[in-house]
Amino acid sequence: MITNKRVIICSGWIIKSMRDIMLHRIEGVRVVQSLTGRVLNFGSVVLFGMGTCVDSLILLPSPFVFRAKIQEYVNKKSSVTTS
């Protein structure tokens, strides 16, 4: 889930795990998609944050749309802070 301040990553079915990364701390986004993923429109998104923080979202539907949304929010935040 993407909010206006952070990306929240929830995983697990029996053992629930939740972590978040602030949008202003994201330095890069990588999308990994296999041939099957391209055909069926799913893939993995890796978020690189400041420092050594790396978060992965595996088997995410429409990974390039998710990446574009993150970049949109990050660009909005950077344009607001530089104005």
VENCORFEN-V422787 format. One record per pair of residues at least 12 apart in sequence whose C-alpha atoms are under 10 Angstrom apart, sorted by the first residue. I is the first residue (numbers start at 0). J is the second residue. Records with the same first field share a line. If there is no record, write none. Layout:
I = J, J
This chain:
0 = 19, 65
1 = 19, 20, 21, 22, 65, 68, 69, 72
2 = 21, 22, 69, 72
3 = 21, 22, 69, 72, 73, 75, 76
4 = 19, 20, 21, 22, 23, 72, 73, 76
5 = 19, 20, 21, 22, 23, 24, 25, 69, 72, 73
6 = 18, 19, 20, 21, 22, 25, 46, 69
7 = 19, 20, 21
8 = 20, 54, 55, 56
9 = 56
10 = 56, 57
18 = 54
19 = 54
20 = 46, 47, 48, 49, 52, 53, 54
21 = 48, 73
22 = 48, 69, 70, 72, 73, 74, 76, 77
23 = 48, 49, 72, 73, 74, 76, 77
24 = 46, 47, 48, 49, 50, 52, 73
25 = 46, 47, 48, 49, 50, 52, 53, 69, 70, 73
26 = 46, 47, 48, 49, 50, 70, 73
27 = 45, 46, 47, 48, 49, 53, 66, 69, 70
28 = 44, 45, 46, 47, 48, 53, 54, 55, 65, 66, 67, 69, 70
29 = 43, 44, 45, 46, 47, 55, 62, 63, 66
30 = 42, 43, 44, 45, 46, 55, 56, 57, 59, 62, 63, 65, 66
31 = 43, 44, 45, 57, 58, 62, 63
32 = 44, 58, 59, 62, 63
36 = 58, 59, 60, 61, 62
37 = 61, 62
39 = 60, 61
40 = 58, 59, 60, 61, 62, 63
41 = 57, 58, 59, 60, 61, 62, 63
42 = 56, 57, 58, 59, 60, 61, 62, 63
43 = 55, 56, 57, 58, 59, 60, 61, 62, 63
44 = 56, 57, 58, 59, 61, 62, 63, 65, 66
45 = 57, 66
46 = 66, 69
